[in-house]
Amino acid sequence: MNRAIILAFSLLPAMAGCTSEQLYNAIRDNRFQDCENLPIPQQDHCRSLYGTTYEEYARDLEELQAEQQR
């Protein structure tokens, strides 16, 4: 069997155990790290794009869903 397929299947249980908050934070942290690869004058702006906490994100999402139901 292909190594990539074996790796993917071995990661499934670990991924299934992640909460939405953990996944959100992992993606956010990854994006923050990507900001470090930009020229220094652009790094602060890049970081500001990903400064939303999971709690803020979840609250905003709930508000949007409530508006759509009206």
N, CA, C and O atoms as CSV, one atom per row, in Angstrom:
chain,resi,resn,atom,element,x,y,z
A,1,MET,N,N,0.845,-1.179,0.000
A,1,MET,CA,C,0.000,0.000,0.000
A,1,MET,C,C,0.892,1.245,0.000
A,1,MET,O,O,1.972,1.241,0.592
A,2,ASN,N,N,0.444,2.285,-0.652
A,2,ASN,CA,C,1.178,3.539,-0.763
A,2,ASN,C,C,1.379,4.153,0.620
A,2,ASN,O,O,0.457,4.167,1.435
A,3,ARG,N,N,2.575,4.656,0.882
A,3,ARG,CA,C,2.880,5.246,2.197
A,3,ARG,C,C,1.967,6.422,2.529
A,3,ARG,O,O,1.573,6.592,3.683
A,4,ALA,N,N,1.627,7.229,1.536
A,4,ALA,CA,C,0.766,8.383,1.774
A,4,ALA,C,C,-0.616,7.936,2.236
A,4,ALA,O,O,-1.212,8.562,3.112
A,5,ILE,N,N,-1.118,6.873,1.659
A,5,ILE,CA,C,-2.431,6.355,2.049
A,5,ILE,C,C,-2.381,5.806,3.468
A,5,ILE,O,O,-3.295,6.031,4.262
A,6,ILE,N,N,-1.321,5.092,3.781
A,6,ILE,CA,C,-1.168,4.559,5.137
A,6,ILE,C,C,-1.099,5.706,6.144
A,6,ILE,O,O,-1.730,5.648,7.199
A,7,LEU,N,N,-0.342,6.735,5.820
A,7,LEU,CA,C,-0.229,7.886,6.709
A,7,LEU,C,C,-1.585,8.566,6.889
A,7,LEU,O,O,-1.961,8.927,8.004
A,8,ALA,N,N,-2.305,8.737,5.804
A,8,ALA,CA,C,-3.619,9.386,5.881
A,8,ALA,C,C,-4.558,8.600,6.781
A,8,ALA,O,O,-5.249,9.187,7.614
A,9,PHE,N,N,-4.594,7.295,6.628
A,9,PHE,CA,C,-5.479,6.475,7.455
A,9,PHE,C,C,-5.031,6.458,8.918
A,9,PHE,O,O,-5.860,6.361,9.823
A,10,SER,N,N,-3.737,6.551,9.142
A,10,SER,CA,C,-3.264,6.554,10.526
A,10,SER,C,C,-3.584,7.873,11.224
A,10,SER,O,O,-3.681,7.912,12.451
A,11,LEU,N,N,-3.749,8.945,10.466
A,11,LEU,CA,C,-4.065,10.243,11.043
A,11,LEU,C,C,-5.562,10.442,11.287
A,11,LEU,O,O,-5.946,11.329,12.050
A,12,LEU,N,N,-6.399,9.643,10.663
A,12,LEU,CA,C,-7.845,9.813,10.806
A,12,LEU,C,C,-8.321,9.788,12.257
A,12,LEU,O,O,-9.088,10.668,12.648
A,13,PRO,N,N,-7.903,8.828,13.063
A,13,PRO,CA,C,-8.370,8.849,14.454
A,13,PRO,C,C,-7.937,10.109,15.201
A,13,PRO,O,O,-8.697,10.645,16.008
A,14,ALA,N,N,-6.747,10.572,14.940
A,14,ALA,CA,C,-6.267,11.784,15.603
A,14,ALA,C,C,-7.063,12.998,15.149
A,14,ALA,O,O,-7.399,13.862,15.959
A,15,MET,N,N,-7.361,13.065,13.870
A,15,MET,CA,C,-8.130,14.182,13.341
A,15,MET,C,C,-9.562,14.152,13.845
A,15,MET,O,O,-10.147,15.203,14.105
A,16,ALA,N,N,-10.121,12.987,13.983
A,16,ALA,CA,C,-11.489,12.864,14.455
A,16,ALA,C,C,-11.615,13.334,15.896
A,16,ALA,O,O,-12.688,13.772,16.312
A,17,GLY,N,N,-10.538,13.247,16.660
A,17,GLY,CA,C,-10.560,13.670,18.044
A,17,GLY,C,C,-10.405,15.167,18.226
A,17,GLY,O,O,-10.570,15.669,19.337
A,18,CYS,N,N,-10.097,15.883,17.171
A,18,CYS,CA,C,-9.927,17.330,17.269
A,18,CYS,C,C,-11.280,18.015,17.397
A,18,CYS,O,O,-12.248,17.652,16.729
A,19,THR,N,N,-11.322,18.997,18.254
A,19,THR,CA,C,-12.527,19.808,18.350
A,19,THR,C,C,-12.451,20.908,17.304
A,19,THR,O,O,-11.394,21.156,16.723
A,20,SER,N,N,-13.560,21.553,17.072
A,20,SER,CA,C,-13.574,22.677,16.136
A,20,SER,C,C,-12.616,23.764,16.595
A,20,SER,O,O,-11.934,24.389,15.783
A,21,GLU,N,N,-12.570,23.984,17.911
A,21,GLU,CA,C,-11.684,25.016,18.443
A,21,GLU,C,C,-10.220,24.651,18.202
A,21,GLU,O,O,-9.426,25.515,17.832
A,22,GLN,N,N,-9.858,23.406,18.403
A,22,GLN,CA,C,-8.481,22.983,18.174
A,22,GLN,C,C,-8.108,23.142,16.705
A,22,GLN,O,O,-7.014,23.603,16.382
A,23,LEU,N,N,-9.008,22.763,15.834
A,23,LEU,CA,C,-8.752,22.887,14.405
A,23,LEU,C,C,-8.618,24.353,14.007
A,23,LEU,O,O,-7.706,24.720,13.266
A,24,TYR,N,N,-9.531,25.187,14.501
A,24,TYR,CA,C,-9.478,26.627,14.219
A,24,TYR,C,C,-8.141,27.214,14.674
A,24,TYR,O,O,-7.490,27.946,13.928
A,25,ASN,N,N,-7.741,26.887,15.897
A,25,ASN,CA,C,-6.499,27.420,16.448
A,25,ASN,C,C,-5.272,26.911,15.695
A,25,ASN,O,O,-4.305,27.653,15.520
A,26,ALA,N,N,-5.300,25.670,15.252
A,26,ALA,CA,C,-4.171,25.122,14.492
A,26,ALA,C,C,-4.023,25.854,13.160
A,26,ALA,O,O,-2.914,26.196,12.749
A,27,ILE,N,N,-5.136,26.087,12.501
A,27,ILE,CA,C,-5.096,26.808,11.222
A,27,ILE,C,C,-4.640,28.241,11.451
A,27,ILE,O,O,-3.822,28.767,10.696
A,28,ARG,N,N,-5.171,28.871,12.493
A,28,ARG,CA,C,-4.802,30.251,12.824
A,28,ARG,C,C,-3.304,30.345,13.120
A,28,ARG,O,O,-2.633,31.253,12.629
A,29,ASP,N,N,-2.782,29.423,13.910
A,29,ASP,CA,C,-1.352,29.424,14.224
A,29,ASP,C,C,-0.502,29.245,12.971
A,29,ASP,O,O,0.549,29.869,12.824
A,30,ASN,N,N,-0.970,28.392,12.080
A,30,ASN,CA,C,-0.253,28.157,10.826
A,30,ASN,C,C,-0.217,29.430,9.993
A,30,ASN,O,O,0.816,29.765,9.413
A,31,ARG,N,N,-1.332,30.135,9.931
A,31,ARG,CA,C,-1.381,31.381,9.168
A,31,ARG,C,C,-0.470,32.439,9.803
A,31,ARG,O,O,0.198,33.190,9.093
A,32,PHE,N,N,-0.445,32.495,11.144
A,32,PHE,CA,C,0.455,33.415,11.831
A,32,PHE,C,C,1.903,33.132,11.441
A,32,PHE,O,O,2.678,34.054,11.189
A,33,GLN,N,N,2.256,31.858,11.395
A,33,GLN,CA,C,3.626,31.486,11.021
A,33,GLN,C,C,3.925,31.892,9.586
A,33,GLN,O,O,5.041,32.307,9.275
A,34,ASP,N,N,2.932,31.774,8.710
A,34,ASP,CA,C,3.119,32.192,7.324
A,34,ASP,C,C,3.422,33.684,7.231
A,34,ASP,O,O,4.149,34.122,6.339
A,35,CYS,N,N,2.863,34.462,8.156
A,35,CYS,CA,C,3.119,35.909,8.165
A,35,CYS,C,C,4.607,36.201,8.354
A,35,CYS,O,O,5.115,37.209,7.863
A,36,GLU,N,N,5.294,35.325,9.059
A,36,GLU,CA,C,6.726,35.528,9.308
A,36,GLU,C,C,7.559,35.470,8.027
A,36,GLU,O,O,8.693,35.948,8.000
A,37,ASN,N,N,7.000,34.887,6.974
A,37,ASN,CA,C,7.724,34.771,5.710
A,37,ASN,C,C,7.601,36.023,4.843
A,37,ASN,O,O,8.277,36.148,3.822
A,38,LEU,N,N,6.739,36.943,5.253
A,38,LEU,CA,C,6.545,38.174,4.498
A,38,LEU,C,C,7.603,39.202,4.892
A,38,LEU,O,O,8.246,39.075,5.935
A,39,PRO,N,N,7.777,40.224,4.046
A,39,PRO,CA,C,8.676,41.318,4.446
A,39,PRO,C,C,8.173,41.945,5.752
A,39,PRO,O,O,6.967,42.005,5.989
A,40,ILE,N,N,9.082,42.401,6.582
A,40,ILE,CA,C,8.755,42.912,7.910
A,40,ILE,C,C,7.641,43.967,7.888
A,40,ILE,O,O,6.760,43.917,8.747
A,41,PRO,N,N,7.640,44.918,6.947
A,41,PRO,CA,C,6.563,45.919,6.967
A,41,PRO,C,C,5.158,45.321,6.776
A,41,PRO,O,O,4.177,45.948,7.177
A,42,GLN,N,N,5.041,44.154,6.189
A,42,GLN,CA,C,3.744,43.534,5.927
A,42,GLN,C,C,3.313,42.558,7.024
A,42,GLN,O,O,2.156,42.137,7.043
A,43,GLN,N,N,4.205,42.196,7.924
A,43,GLN,CA,C,3.903,41.168,8.923
A,43,GLN,C,C,2.808,41.580,9.894
A,43,GLN,O,O,1.933,40.771,10.204
A,44,ASP,N,N,2.833,42.813,10.382
A,44,ASP,CA,C,1.801,43.247,11.328
A,44,ASP,C,C,0.416,43.211,10.698
A,44,ASP,O,O,-0.546,42.761,11.320
A,45,HIS,N,N,0.322,43.680,9.476
A,45,HIS,CA,C,-0.974,43.646,8.790
A,45,HIS,C,C,-1.450,42.204,8.616
A,45,HIS,O,O,-2.621,41.894,8.835
A,46,CYS,N,N,-0.546,41.347,8.227
A,46,CYS,CA,C,-0.889,39.925,8.046
A,46,CYS,C,C,-1.402,39.333,9.350
A,46,CYS,O,O,-2.426,38.650,9.359
A,47,ARG,N,N,-0.704,39.586,10.448
A,47,ARG,CA,C,-1.128,39.061,11.750
A,47,ARG,C,C,-2.486,39.603,12.156
A,47,ARG,O,O,-3.271,38.894,12.786
A,48,SER,N,N,-2.776,40.848,11.806
A,48,SER,CA,C,-4.066,41.442,12.171
A,48,SER,C,C,-5.224,40.742,11.465
A,48,SER,O,O,-6.349,40.746,11.964
A,49,LEU,N,N,-4.954,40.149,10.320
A,49,LEU,CA,C,-6.002,39.428,9.591
A,49,LEU,C,C,-6.420,38.149,10.307
A,49,LEU,O,O,-7.533,37.658,10.114
A,50,TYR,N,N,-5.532,37.615,11.128
A,50,TYR,CA,C,-5.790,36.342,11.790
A,50,TYR,C,C,-5.834,36.484,13.306
A,50,TYR,O,O,-5.539,35.531,14.027
A,51,GLY,N,N,-6.197,37.656,13.791
A,51,GLY,CA,C,-6.209,37.911,15.227
A,51,GLY,C,C,-7.496,37.514,15.928
A,51,GLY,O,O,-7.597,37.656,17.147
A,52,THR,N,N,-8.471,37.026,15.200
A,52,THR,CA,C,-9.753,36.655,15.801
A,52,THR,C,C,-9.611,35.370,16.602
A,52,THR,O,O,-9.129,34.357,16.096
A,53,THR,N,N,-10.037,35.426,17.863
A,53,THR,CA,C,-10.003,34.218,18.697
A,53,THR,C,C,-11.145,33.291,18.298
A,53,THR,O,O,-12.070,33.698,17.595
A,54,TYR,N,N,-11.076,32.060,18.744
A,54,TYR,CA,C,-12.141,31.117,18.434
A,54,TYR,C,C,-13.463,31.586,19.043
A,54,TYR,O,O,-14.519,31.438,18.428
A,55,GLU,N,N,-13.406,32.143,20.233
A,55,GLU,CA,C,-14.625,32.611,20.895
A,55,GLU,C,C,-15.289,33.723,20.087
A,55,GLU,O,O,-16.510,33.740,19.930
A,56,GLU,N,N,-14.478,34.652,19.577
A,56,GLU,CA,C,-15.013,35.728,18.734
A,56,GLU,C,C,-15.601,35.157,17.447
A,56,GLU,O,O,-16.681,35.560,17.014
A,57,TYR,N,N,-14.882,34.219,16.845
A,57,TYR,CA,C,-15.349,33.573,15.619
A,57,TYR,C,C,-16.687,32.867,15.851
A,57,TYR,O,O,-17.617,33.013,15.058
A,58,ALA,N,N,-16.777,32.101,16.943
A,58,ALA,CA,C,-18.000,31.347,17.234
A,58,ALA,C,C,-19.172,32.296,17.486
A,58,ALA,O,O,-20.287,32.037,17.032
A,59,ARG,N,N,-18.928,33.383,18.201
A,59,ARG,CA,C,-19.986,34.367,18.473
A,59,ARG,C,C,-20.466,35.004,17.170
A,59,ARG,O,O,-21.670,35.130,16.949
A,60,ASP,N,N,-19.535,35.405,16.310
A,60,ASP,CA,C,-19.897,36.003,15.027
A,60,ASP,C,C,-20.671,35.020,14.159
A,60,ASP,O,O,-21.625,35.405,13.484
A,61,LEU,N,N,-20.270,33.764,14.173
A,61,LEU,CA,C,-20.960,32.742,13.397
A,61,LEU,C,C,-22.392,32.557,13.892
A,61,LEU,O,O,-23.321,32.447,13.091
A,62,GLU,N,N,-22.568,32.522,15.199
A,62,GLU,CA,C,-23.923,32.396,15.765
A,62,GLU,C,C,-24.800,33.575,15.363
A,62,GLU,O,O,-25.970,33.395,15.026
A,63,GLU,N,N,-24.242,34.769,15.397
A,63,GLU,CA,C,-24.999,35.960,15.009
A,63,GLU,C,C,-25.407,35.898,13.541
A,63,GLU,O,O,-26.539,36.239,13.196
A,64,LEU,N,N,-24.499,35.467,12.682
A,64,LEU,CA,C,-24.823,35.337,11.265
A,64,LEU,C,C,-25.910,34.292,11.027
A,64,LEU,O,O,-26.818,34.502,10.224
A,65,GLN,N,N,-25.810,33.180,11.722
A,65,GLN,CA,C,-26.814,32.128,11.567
A,65,GLN,C,C,-28.174,32.603,12.057
A,65,GLN,O,O,-29.196,32.279,11.452
A,66,ALA,N,N,-28.200,33.367,13.147
A,66,ALA,CA,C,-29.461,33.902,13.661
A,66,ALA,C,C,-30.079,34.880,12.666
A,66,ALA,O,O,-31.295,34.877,12.472
A,67,GLU,N,N,-29.262,35.709,12.039
A,67,GLU,CA,C,-29.757,36.649,11.040
A,67,GLU,C,C,-30.335,35.928,9.833
A,67,GLU,O,O,-31.342,36.366,9.277
A,68,GLN,N,N,-29.722,34.844,9.427
A,68,GLN,CA,C,-30.205,34.089,8.268
A,68,GLN,C,C,-31.527,33.413,8.544
A,68,GLN,O,O,-32.299,33.173,7.616
A,69,GLN,N,N,-31.808,33.100,9.791
A,69,GLN,CA,C,-33.047,32.423,10.147
A,69,GLN,C,C,-34.220,33.394,10.240
A,69,GLN,O,O,-35.373,32.961,10.251
A,70,ARG,N,N,-33.955,34.684,10.305
A,70,ARG,CA,C,-35.023,35.687,10.413
A,70,ARG,C,C,-35.719,35.877,9.115
A,70,ARG,O,O,-36.645,36.683,9.023
